[in-house]
């Protein structure tokens, strides 16, 4: 729905996100696979 969220966890059956309002959102991966996702960190250097 056009929200910007932070990925907290990606599991086998579901993924967990944190919204800008600090709400935890749990989405089944089946629904997630049907959605358009934009990765805003693409192209940035990864520093573990």
Rosetta blueprint (number, residue, H / E / L):
1 X L
2 X L
3 X L
4 X L
5 X E
6 X E
7 X E
8 X E
9 X E
10 X E
11 X L
12 X L
13 X L
14 X E
15 X E
16 X E
17 X E
18 X E
19 X E
20 X L
21 X L
22 X L
23 X L
24 X E
25 X E
26 X E
27 X E
28 X E
29 X H
30 X H
31 X H
32 X H
33 X H
34 X L
35 X L
36 X L
37 X L
38 X L
39 X L
40 X L
41 X L
42 X L
43 X L
44 X L
45 X L
46 X L
47 X L
48 X L
